[in-house]
Amino acid sequence: MDLRFGDSKPTDEEREAVDALLGPPASAWEGGDDRADADLRWARGGRGARERRDQLLPGLHALNDRVGWISDGGLDYLCRRLTVPPAEAYGVATFYSLFSVRPRPAAVLHVCTDLACAARGSAGLTTALESRLGPPGTPSDGAVWQPSPCLGLCERAPAALLLRAGARRAAAVVAPASADALQEAVRAPGGAPAEPSALMAVPQAGQEGLSLLRRVGVVDPYSLDDYRAHGGYAALRRAFALGPAGVIREVTEAGLLGRGGAAFPTGRKWQATAAQPDRPHYLVCNADESEPGTFKDRVIMEGDPYALIEAMTIAGYAVGAHRGYLYIRGEYPRATERLENAIARARERGLLGDDVLGHGYAFDIEVRRGAGAYICGEETALFNSIEGHRGEPRSKPPFPVEKGLFGKPTAANNVETLVNVLPILTGGTEFAETKLFCVSGNVARPGVYELPFGATLGELLEVAGRPERMRAILLGGAAGGFVRPDELDIPLTFEGTRAAGTTLGSGVVLVLDDTVDLPRVLLRIAEFFRDESCGQCVPCRVGTVRQEEALHRIKDRTGAAAADDIALLREVGQAMRDASICGLGQTAWNAVESAIDRLGAFE
């Protein structure tokens, strides 16, 4: 291991931030003794420090949260504490969009320019910001602003997120955003308007028939007693009565499929993990919902956080795990704060810890914040991120149920999948009748909708208030596909969308009316995949760039003038689909292909 440290020293603030996370340094090697005669030729506990490599991402957050950026001195100090080569840590720090290794102001304003916000006027917002605060990346009023991919606030588009570093990190969401509101938020700490309740993202709130959303806006998200008064922890008690095998049997018989987009049978995944002889087992909740247009998991975490904690405890019990990791988007400050509160309250009441509910089962949950990387939604990239490496996908096999987090058997599920387990255990298979959909774009009532599986696209848009003149509907997000306004009879099931030649994906339904410039929407999708490609495999690294270049050339052309580039797009898209290592590259061409073939783009 090549541990080459530079001459840069950490500031007192940086040292305090790292020590608050890791504790005081135990030796001169770790930076605890600055004497000139300190012997740095050997290190006590180097192996133990290296086993804490998974603290690298939290350490980078600690530095960035305290100062606003990660200096050479701060990075070197963190690397000494963890016995991590600075070159490797630099590669990790530069992998994530929320970090900076160059000086910048403590306040950073992230302004969403992705699909849902673009449909709601983000271009005009960024133009106004440029005239008031200068170009992106230019310090002004002690802050800097920059365009951002989807912030998961699509029901309130256009949206922005202000992150302010300091002794106490602060975050403020401004959505819907205006230039005046953003300027006020930047100039005055605490000047951002109060964020509305998660209830506002659920247009169906209070209606009969809701299952996953029934407690959002009804219970106090901070109160464990309120959650239990509305049926909370009944499912966990039944899980203990059934035993691990019984829980898996119930989930399998209910036919629960993964809700993150892959639709893999959850019971089979849990059974395969539980059967592995290697120990320990881990449970991972993938709350890094970064697919443009997706925000259903955020609404659950903000409005009903204890439901996720209970569901993770049940899943951990079923697969034989004693530790769970909840990996959440760095762009979700309110959800993170509410989940951390829920975990703390659950520990206090014996619902997490060494003896859950007195049944002799030990389980605890650790929250890990992402830092702005779409690829970390892929489960093996997420494992690498938690372990302190770049968030790059792994080759399969081996599969996560065999060798996942820390090389051990791991069950990974997203938020919606996990909370579906609660009604399975308390109400049989009734859960299977509903699915969450994230409706945004040019509709009257954007938000998260819970509809019966099999409801048609037209029925969903009727509830959400579709526009009179639709141009297209994007299903499944940037990795999904477009359908035409005359295809509203498509049933919203995994099988129904597949038969229609599209995908249900994570439940995104983005509606575009005829005022939207479709070629520029496609170009934004291409830019997104170019930016978010991890660069590990050639088909994706090169293909996403070539796709964007071709769309730049033809965005204002049609017919024969675009034919050669469309042929190139097909060739590049097929190569990405066939040869990319993970789903990012394999799906990066889907939306563009569907727009060309289904909508007649560039004709």
Secondary structure as UniProt FT lines:
FT   HELIX           12..22
FT   TURN            28..31
FT   TURN            36..37
FT   TURN            44..45
FT   HELIX           46..50
FT   TURN            51..52
FT   HELIX           53..55
FT   HELIX           56..67
FT   HELIX           72..82
FT   HELIX           86..93
FT   TURN            94..95
FT   TURN            97..98
FT   STRAND          107..112
FT   HELIX           115..119
FT   TURN            120..121
FT   HELIX           122..133
FT   TURN            136..137
FT   TURN            141..142
FT   STRAND          143..148
FT   HELIX           154..156
FT   STRAND          160..164
FT   STRAND          170..174
FT   HELIX           179..187
FT   TURN            189..190
FT   HELIX           198..201
FT   TURN            203..206
FT   TURN            208..209
FT   TURN            212..218
FT   TURN            221..222
FT   HELIX           224..229
FT   TURN            230..233
FT   HELIX           234..242
FT   HELIX           244..254
FT   HELIX           266..274
FT   STRAND          281..287
FT   TURN            292..293
FT   HELIX           296..303
FT   HELIX           305..319
FT   STRAND          321..328
FT   TURN            330..331
FT   HELIX           333..348
FT   TURN            349..350
FT   HELIX           356..358
FT   STRAND          363..369
FT   HELIX           374..377
FT   HELIX           379..387
FT   TURN            400..402
FT   HELIX           405..407
FT   STRAND          410..414
FT   HELIX           415..419
FT   HELIX           421..427
FT   HELIX           428..433
FT   STRAND          434..441
FT   STRAND          447..452
FT   TURN            453..454
FT   HELIX           457..464
FT   STRAND          470..475
FT   HELIX           477..479
FT   STRAND          481..483
FT   TURN            485..486
FT   TURN            488..489
FT   HELIX           494..499
FT   TURN            500..501
FT   TURN            505..506
FT   STRAND          508..513
FT   TURN            514..515
FT   HELIX           518..532
FT   HELIX           538..554
FT   TURN            555..556
FT   HELIX           560..579
FT   HELIX           583..587
FT   TURN            588..589
FT   HELIX           590..598
FT   TURN            601..602
//
